[in-house]
Amino acid sequence: MNRIKPSRWLAGLLAVGWVAGVQAQDPAPAEQPPAAAAAAPAVAVEPKAAEALQRMADFYRGMKSLRLELEVQLHMQSEGLKQELTSAWTIALARPNRLAITHKAGQGGFHFICDGSNTFVFIPQAKRYLQQPAPASLDQYFESPTEVGNLLQHGIPFFSTLMAPQPYRLLLADVDSVKYLGTEMWQGAECHRVRGVQKQFDWDMWLETGKQPLVRKVIMDMSKGMQAAAAAAPQMTNAQWQMEILFNQYEMNPAVADAAFQFTPPATAKKVDSFRPQQQEDDGPSPLLGKPAPALDLDLLDGGKLSLAKHQGKDVVVLDFWATWCGPCRRSLPLLAGVAAQYQGKGVVVYAVNQRESAETAKNFMAKEKLLLTVALDSEGAAGNSYGVEGIPQTVVIGKDGSVQAVHVGFSPDLKETLGKQLDDLLAGRKLVTPAPPAGGNQK
């Protein structure tokens, strides 16, 4: 979600990953071929770097179990403000499908437990936990774009990459070049130092040179990504961001007791189906829910007009407020296009409402991304203001009666499924929320 509230965002950064920062600026990667058939990407990799990384990847892929202490340090400096956040974790893993990640110290944090039968994700600060059936293999989480997969991949950067079916391929995805910087000592161990350069950030990795090519430290310089985000968040101009990930107290292939993977939900914790709606709960439910949708009359990118009043009594309307510079929007739009195609001719209309950009900018973007969506132009942002848009993407579902039935803020990989359930309910005549009574009187 491209709404920046620094104090709140920084406090929760290590709890839910850094998707609000660097990762959110680029679209989600395209689906990869099956791991068995995947080839290493065509990247300029220096031979010594390739040798060190491939040896490390083979070693981690052959590992059956591990115990690990992990520390994540985030260093931020912007406009004279310096801030440091540290989070510490303990990790136990036993393949094929048992994993325990326990947050020990620092701001925010989450606990992740997969006992082989069920997966639990618990966020103590929110007093909420998620439960779902365990996959046959942890690989599903380490490469999956689902909510749980994203939490692992972004909540503890690089750990999922090391545990994935093809660590070498995944590590080099989106990387422009990899350099070998020689050897250095780190905590008494000789390590290869390898540097990856890519569009949004650069990373340095320290790999032991001995029999066990363990990753001991990773430093990610995310300053480039912050500069790219400055157009959307001016306070990020000249920001310097660095994340340091320390891999400590390794135990490779230990016997891990079943007790390490046990989880009992606290009595005060609430079971939820998803953590995504909590983003809205934190700010309270949208004041639009149950009320008549604000009137809209906008020009369409390909000609014609969007007149919301023309759909009342006939169609369910989905409005998605977005912009081309918004990384989460670029991830959401293909999912929205899938919804539009699925419900075409079924009494549902979908509009992508572009925020404060020129028609040329929107048109070039849609053509480049090959997205089949009806785009409405909110060049001055008046429509966005009337719908209370503070962060994008914001997706609004309007029932045939003209009342707002759902509001989703931020990117969710489950958007297509979530909208599908809501649209099916509305088309079947079921309400998601009760319409609010008219102002100044009682609803009859």
C-alpha positions as CSV (number, residue, x, y, z in Angstrom):
1,M,0.0,0.0,0.0
2,N,1.5,3.4,-1.0
3,R,0.4,5.3,2.1
4,I,3.4,6.3,4.2
5,K,2.9,6.9,7.9
6,P,6.5,6.8,9.1
7,S,6.1,6.2,12.8
8,R,3.5,3.4,12.4
9,W,5.2,1.9,9.3
10,L,8.6,1.7,10.9
11,A,7.2,0.2,14.1
12,G,5.6,-2.6,12.1
13,L,8.3,-3.0,9.4
14,L,10.0,-6.1,10.8
15,A,6.6,-7.6,11.7
16,V,5.2,-7.9,8.3
17,G,8.2,-7.5,6.1
18,W,9.5,-4.5,4.1
19,V,6.8,-4.6,1.4
20,A,5.9,-1.0,2.1
21,G,9.5,-0.1,1.1
22,V,11.6,-1.5,-1.7
23,Q,9.8,-4.6,-2.6
24,A,6.5,-2.7,-3.1
25,Q,8.0,-0.6,-5.9
26,D,8.2,-3.3,-8.5
27,P,5.5,-5.7,-9.8
28,A,5.4,-9.2,-8.5
29,P,7.7,-11.4,-10.6
30,A,6.0,-13.5,-13.3
31,E,5.3,-17.1,-12.4
32,Q,8.4,-19.2,-12.7
33,P,8.6,-22.6,-14.5
34,P,8.7,-25.7,-12.2
35,A,11.8,-25.9,-10.1
36,A,13.0,-29.1,-11.8
37,A,13.0,-27.4,-15.2
38,A,14.2,-24.0,-14.1
39,A,17.4,-22.7,-15.6
40,A,19.8,-20.2,-14.0
41,P,19.0,-16.7,-15.2
42,A,21.2,-15.0,-17.8
43,V,23.0,-12.7,-15.4
44,A,26.6,-11.3,-15.6
45,V,28.1,-13.3,-12.8
46,E,31.9,-13.4,-12.2
47,P,33.2,-17.0,-12.2
48,K,34.4,-17.0,-8.6
49,A,31.1,-15.6,-7.4
50,A,29.1,-18.1,-9.4
51,E,31.2,-21.0,-8.0
52,A,30.7,-19.7,-4.4
53,L,26.9,-19.2,-4.8
54,Q,26.3,-22.5,-6.6
55,R,28.2,-24.4,-3.9
56,M,26.2,-22.6,-1.2
57,A,22.9,-23.3,-3.1
58,D,23.7,-27.1,-3.4
59,F,24.6,-27.3,0.2
60,Y,21.4,-25.7,1.5
61,R,19.3,-27.8,-0.9
62,G,20.8,-31.0,0.5
63,M,20.2,-30.0,4.1
64,K,17.5,-32.0,6.0
65,S,17.2,-29.9,9.1
66,L,18.7,-26.9,10.9
67,R,18.6,-24.7,14.0
68,L,19.5,-21.0,13.6
69,E,19.6,-17.7,15.5
70,L,18.9,-14.8,13.1
71,E,19.1,-11.1,13.7
72,V,17.8,-8.4,11.4
73,Q,19.0,-4.8,11.8
74,L,17.5,-1.9,9.9
75,H,19.4,1.4,9.7
76,M,17.6,4.4,8.3
77,Q,18.7,8.0,7.8
78,S,16.5,10.7,6.2
79,E,16.4,14.5,6.6
80,G,18.6,14.4,9.6
81,L,16.6,11.6,11.3
82,K,18.4,8.5,12.2
83,Q,16.5,5.4,13.3
84,E,17.6,1.8,13.9
85,L,15.4,-1.2,14.4
86,T,16.5,-4.7,15.4
87,S,14.6,-7.9,15.5
88,A,15.9,-11.3,16.7
89,W,14.5,-14.8,15.7
90,T,15.1,-18.4,16.4
91,I,14.5,-20.9,13.6
92,A,14.1,-24.6,13.5
93,L,13.4,-26.5,10.3
94,A,12.9,-30.2,9.5
95,R,12.1,-31.1,5.9
96,P,9.8,-31.9,4.3
97,N,7.2,-29.7,6.1
98,R,8.0,-28.7,9.6
99,L,9.2,-25.1,10.4
100,A,9.2,-22.9,13.5
101,I,10.2,-19.3,13.4
102,T,9.9,-17.6,16.8
103,H,10.3,-13.9,17.3
104,K,12.5,-13.3,20.3
105,A,13.1,-9.6,20.5
106,G,12.6,-6.2,18.8
107,Q,9.6,-4.3,17.5
108,G,6.6,-6.1,16.0
109,G,7.4,-9.6,14.9
110,F,5.4,-12.8,14.2
111,H,5.6,-16.4,15.1
112,F,5.4,-19.0,12.3
113,I,4.8,-22.7,13.1
114,C,4.2,-25.5,10.7
115,D,3.9,-28.8,12.6
116,G,3.4,-31.0,9.5
117,S,-0.3,-31.1,9.8
118,N,-1.2,-27.4,10.3
119,T,0.4,-24.0,9.8
120,F,0.0,-21.3,12.3
121,V,1.0,-17.6,11.9
122,F,0.6,-15.5,15.1
123,I,1.1,-11.8,15.3
124,P,1.3,-11.0,19.1
125,Q,0.9,-7.2,18.6
126,A,-2.4,-7.7,16.8
127,K,-3.4,-10.7,19.0
128,R,-4.5,-12.6,15.9
129,Y,-3.5,-15.9,14.4
130,L,-4.0,-17.6,11.1
131,Q,-4.4,-21.4,10.8
132,Q,-4.4,-23.5,7.6
133,P,-3.5,-27.0,6.5
134,A,0.2,-27.7,6.2
135,P,1.6,-28.2,2.7
136,A,3.3,-31.5,1.8
137,S,6.5,-29.5,1.4
138,L,7.8,-26.2,2.7
139,D,8.8,-25.3,-0.8
140,Q,5.2,-24.2,-1.4
141,Y,5.8,-21.3,1.1
142,F,9.3,-20.4,0.0
143,E,8.3,-19.7,-3.6
144,S,4.6,-19.0,-3.2
145,P,3.0,-15.6,-3.8
146,T,0.2,-16.3,-1.3
147,E,-0.2,-14.3,1.9
148,V,1.8,-16.8,4.0
149,G,4.5,-17.2,1.4
150,N,4.9,-13.4,1.1
151,L,5.1,-13.1,4.9
152,L,8.0,-15.5,5.0
153,Q,9.8,-14.1,2.0
154,H,9.6,-10.5,3.1
155,G,9.4,-10.8,6.9
156,I,12.8,-12.4,7.1
157,P,14.6,-11.5,3.8
158,F,16.9,-14.0,2.2
159,F,16.0,-16.9,4.5
160,S,13.3,-18.2,2.2
161,T,15.6,-17.8,-0.8
162,L,18.2,-20.1,0.9
163,M,15.5,-22.7,1.7
164,A,13.8,-22.6,-1.7
165,P,14.1,-25.5,-4.3
166,Q,16.5,-23.5,-6.5
167,P,18.4,-21.1,-4.3
168,Y,20.8,-20.1,-7.0
169,R,18.1,-19.3,-9.6
170,L,16.0,-17.4,-7.0
171,L,18.9,-15.4,-5.6
172,L,19.8,-14.2,-9.1
173,A,16.3,-13.3,-10.2
174,D,16.1,-9.6,-11.2
175,V,19.9,-9.2,-10.5
176,D,21.9,-7.3,-13.2
177,S,25.3,-8.5,-12.1
178,V,27.2,-10.3,-9.4
179,K,30.8,-9.6,-8.4
180,Y,33.4,-11.4,-6.4
181,L,35.0,-9.1,-3.8
182,G,37.5,-11.6,-2.4
183,T,37.7,-13.1,1.1
184,E,37.2,-11.5,4.5
185,M,37.1,-12.7,8.1
186,W,33.7,-12.6,9.9
187,Q,33.4,-13.8,13.5
188,G,36.5,-16.0,13.2
189,A,35.5,-17.6,9.9
190,E,37.0,-16.9,6.4
191,C,34.2,-15.9,4.0
192,H,33.8,-15.2,0.3
193,R,32.2,-11.8,-0.2
194,V,29.8,-11.6,-3.1
195,R,27.9,-8.5,-4.3
196,G,24.7,-8.5,-6.3
197,V,23.6,-5.4,-8.1
198,Q,20.0,-4.8,-9.2
199,K,17.5,-2.1,-9.9
200,Q,16.0,-1.5,-6.5
201,F,18.8,-2.5,-4.1
202,D,22.3,-4.0,-3.9
203,W,23.3,-6.8,-1.6
204,D,26.6,-8.2,-0.2
205,M,26.8,-11.8,1.1
206,W,29.4,-13.4,3.2
207,L,29.8,-17.2,2.6
208,E,32.1,-19.4,4.6
209,T,34.9,-20.9,2.5
210,G,35.1,-24.1,4.5
211,K,33.4,-27.5,4.2
212,Q,30.0,-25.9,5.1
213,P,29.4,-22.9,2.8
214,L,27.2,-21.2,5.3
215,V,25.7,-17.8,4.7
216,R,26.9,-15.7,7.7
217,K,25.8,-12.2,6.9
218,V,23.9,-10.3,4.2
219,I,23.8,-6.5,3.9
220,M,21.1,-5.0,1.7
221,D,21.5,-1.4,0.6
222,M,18.0,-0.2,-0.2
223,S,18.8,3.4,-0.8
224,K,18.1,3.2,-4.6
225,G,14.6,1.9,-3.9
226,M,13.9,4.8,-1.5
227,Q,15.0,7.3,-4.2
228,A,12.6,5.6,-6.7
229,A,9.8,6.0,-4.1
230,A,10.5,9.6,-3.5
231,A,8.0,10.7,-6.1
232,A,5.2,9.1,-4.1
233,A,6.7,9.9,-0.7
234,P,8.8,13.1,-0.8
235,Q,10.1,12.5,2.8
236,M,12.1,9.6,1.3
237,T,14.2,11.9,-0.8
238,N,17.9,11.3,-0.1
239,A,17.0,8.6,2.4
240,Q,19.7,6.0,3.2
241,W,18.4,2.5,4.1
242,Q,20.5,-0.5,4.9
243,M,19.3,-3.9,6.2
244,E,21.9,-6.2,7.9
245,I,20.9,-9.9,8.3
246,L,23.1,-11.9,10.7
247,F,22.9,-15.8,10.6
248,N,24.3,-17.0,14.0
249,Q,24.6,-20.2,16.0
250,Y,24.0,-22.6,13.1
251,E,23.3,-26.3,13.8
252,M,23.2,-28.2,10.5
253,N,21.1,-31.4,10.2
254,P,20.4,-31.8,14.0
255,A,17.7,-34.0,15.4
256,V,14.9,-31.5,16.1
257,A,12.4,-32.6,18.7
258,D,8.7,-32.5,17.9
259,A,8.2,-30.0,20.7
260,A,10.0,-27.4,18.7
261,F,7.1,-27.3,16.3
262,Q,4.2,-27.1,18.7
263,F,1.9,-24.1,19.0
264,T,-1.0,-23.4,21.3
265,P,-2.9,-20.2,20.5
266,P,-3.0,-17.8,23.5
267,A,-6.5,-17.5,25.0
268,T,-6.6,-13.8,24.2
269,A,-5.7,-14.3,20.5
270,K,-8.4,-14.2,17.8
271,K,-8.4,-16.6,14.9
272,V,-8.7,-14.9,11.5
273,D,-8.8,-16.1,7.9
274,S,-6.4,-13.4,6.7
275,F,-4.3,-10.6,8.1
276,R,-5.0,-8.4,5.1
277,P,-8.3,-6.9,6.4
278,Q,-6.4,-5.9,9.6
279,Q,-4.8,-3.1,7.6
280,Q,-8.3,-1.5,7.5
281,E,-9.2,-2.5,11.0
282,D,-6.2,-0.5,12.4
283,D,-7.8,2.7,11.0
284,G,-11.3,1.5,11.6
285,P,-13.8,0.3,9.0
286,S,-14.3,2.6,6.0
287,P,-16.9,5.2,6.6
288,L,-18.2,4.5,3.1
289,L,-19.5,1.0,4.0
290,G,-23.3,0.7,3.7
291,K,-23.7,4.2,2.4
292,P,-24.6,5.4,-1.1
293,A,-21.5,5.5,-3.3
294,P,-20.5,9.1,-4.1
295,A,-21.5,10.1,-7.6
296,L,-19.0,9.7,-10.4
297,D,-18.8,11.2,-13.9
298,L,-15.4,10.7,-15.4
299,D,-13.9,10.5,-18.9
300,L,-12.8,7.0,-20.0
301,L,-9.3,6.5,-21.5
302,D,-10.7,5.0,-24.7
303,G,-13.5,7.5,-25.1
304,G,-16.9,7.7,-23.5
305,K,-18.0,8.4,-19.9
306,L,-18.1,6.6,-16.6
307,S,-21.5,7.6,-15.1
308,L,-22.1,5.6,-11.9
309,A,-25.8,6.4,-11.9
310,K,-26.3,4.5,-15.1
311,H,-25.3,1.3,-13.4
312,Q,-27.6,1.6,-10.4
313,G,-30.3,-1.2,-10.4
314,K,-28.4,-3.1,-13.1
315,D,-24.8,-3.8,-12.3
316,V,-22.4,-4.5,-9.4
317,V,-19.5,-1.9,-9.9
318,V,-15.9,-2.4,-8.9
319,L,-13.8,0.8,-8.7
320,D,-10.0,0.4,-8.4
321,F,-8.1,3.6,-7.6
322,W,-4.5,3.3,-8.9
323,A,-1.5,5.1,-10.5
324,T,1.4,4.0,-12.7
325,W,4.1,4.9,-10.1
326,C,2.5,2.7,-7.4
327,G,4.2,-0.7,-7.1
328,P,1.3,-2.4,-5.3
329,C,-1.1,-1.1,-7.9
330,R,1.0,-2.7,-10.6
331,R,0.8,-6.0,-8.8
332,S,-3.0,-5.7,-8.3
333,L,-4.0,-4.6,-11.8
334,P,-3.4,-8.0,-13.5
335,L,-5.6,-9.6,-10.7
336,L,-8.3,-7.0,-11.4
337,A,-8.1,-7.7,-15.1
338,G,-8.7,-11.4,-14.3
339,V,-11.8,-10.4,-12.3
340,A,-13.1,-8.2,-15.2
341,A,-12.7,-11.1,-17.7
342,Q,-14.3,-13.7,-15.4
343,Y,-17.4,-11.6,-14.8
344,Q,-17.8,-10.0,-18.2
345,G,-21.5,-10.1,-19.2
346,K,-22.6,-11.3,-15.8
347,G,-23.8,-8.0,-14.3
348,V,-20.4,-6.8,-13.1
349,V,-18.5,-3.8,-14.4
350,V,-14.9,-3.0,-13.4
351,Y,-13.2,0.4,-13.7
352,A,-9.6,1.1,-13.0
353,V,-9.7,4.8,-11.9
354,N,-6.3,6.4,-12.6
355,Q,-5.3,9.0,-10.0
356,R,-3.8,12.4,-11.0
357,E,-2.0,11.3,-14.2
358,S,-2.3,12.3,-17.8
359,A,-4.2,10.2,-20.3
360,E,-1.0,9.6,-22.2
361,T,0.8,8.2,-19.1
362,A,-2.1,5.8,-18.4
363,K,-2.5,4.8,-22.0
364,N,1.3,4.0,-22.5
365,F,1.3,2.0,-19.3
366,M,-1.7,-0.1,-20.2
367,A,-0.3,-0.8,-23.6
368,K,3.1,-1.8,-22.3
369,E,1.6,-4.1,-19.6
370,K,-1.0,-5.5,-22.1
371,L,-3.8,-5.0,-19.5
372,L,-7.4,-5.3,-20.7
373,L,-9.3,-3.0,-18.3
374,T,-11.6,0.0,-18.7
375,V,-9.7,3.0,-17.4
376,A,-11.4,6.1,-16.0
377,L,-9.4,9.3,-15.6
378,D,-9.4,11.1,-12.3
379,S,-6.9,13.7,-13.4
380,E,-7.4,16.1,-10.5
381,G,-8.0,13.5,-7.9
382,A,-11.6,14.7,-7.1
383,A,-13.1,11.3,-7.4
384,G,-10.4,9.8,-5.1
385,N,-11.1,12.5,-2.6
386,S,-14.8,11.8,-2.6
387,Y,-14.0,8.1,-1.9
388,G,-11.6,8.9,0.9
389,V,-8.6,7.6,-0.9
390,E,-5.4,8.0,1.2
391,G,-3.5,5.0,0.1
392,I,-3.6,3.1,-3.2
393,P,-4.6,0.7,-4.5
394,Q,-8.0,1.1,-3.1
395,T,-10.7,-1.2,-4.4
396,V,-14.4,-0.3,-3.8
397,V,-17.3,-2.7,-4.5
398,I,-20.7,-1.1,-5.1
399,G,-23.9,-3.2,-5.0
400,K,-26.7,-2.9,-7.6
401,D,-28.6,-0.7,-5.1
402,G,-25.8,1.9,-5.2
403,S,-24.4,1.3,-1.7
404,V,-20.8,0.6,-0.9
405,Q,-20.4,-3.0,0.0
406,A,-16.7,-3.5,0.4
407,V,-13.5,-1.4,0.6
408,H,-10.0,-3.0,0.2
409,V,-6.9,-0.9,0.7
410,G,-3.5,-2.1,-0.3
411,F,-2.2,-5.1,-2.4
412,S,-3.3,-8.6,-1.6
413,P,-2.3,-11.7,-3.6
414,D,-5.7,-13.1,-2.8
415,L,-7.6,-10.1,-4.3
416,K,-9.1,-12.1,-7.2
417,E,-10.4,-14.8,-4.9
418,T,-11.7,-12.3,-2.3
419,L,-13.5,-10.2,-4.9
420,G,-14.9,-13.4,-6.6
421,K,-16.6,-14.5,-3.3
422,Q,-18.0,-11.0,-2.7
423,L,-19.3,-10.6,-6.3
424,D,-20.9,-14.0,-6.2
425,D,-22.7,-13.1,-3.0
426,L,-23.9,-9.7,-4.4
427,L,-25.1,-11.3,-7.7
428,A,-27.0,-13.9,-5.7
429,G,-28.8,-11.0,-3.9
430,R,-26.9,-11.3,-0.6
431,K,-25.6,-8.2,1.1
432,L,-22.1,-7.9,2.4
433,V,-23.1,-5.0,4.7
434,T,-26.4,-3.5,5.7
435,P,-27.2,-0.3,3.9
436,A,-27.1,2.8,6.1
437,P,-30.3,4.6,6.8
438,P,-30.8,7.9,4.9
439,A,-29.5,11.0,6.7
440,G,-32.1,12.7,8.8
441,G,-34.5,9.8,8.9
442,N,-35.0,6.1,9.5
443,Q,-34.7,3.5,6.7
444,K,-38.0,2.0,5.8
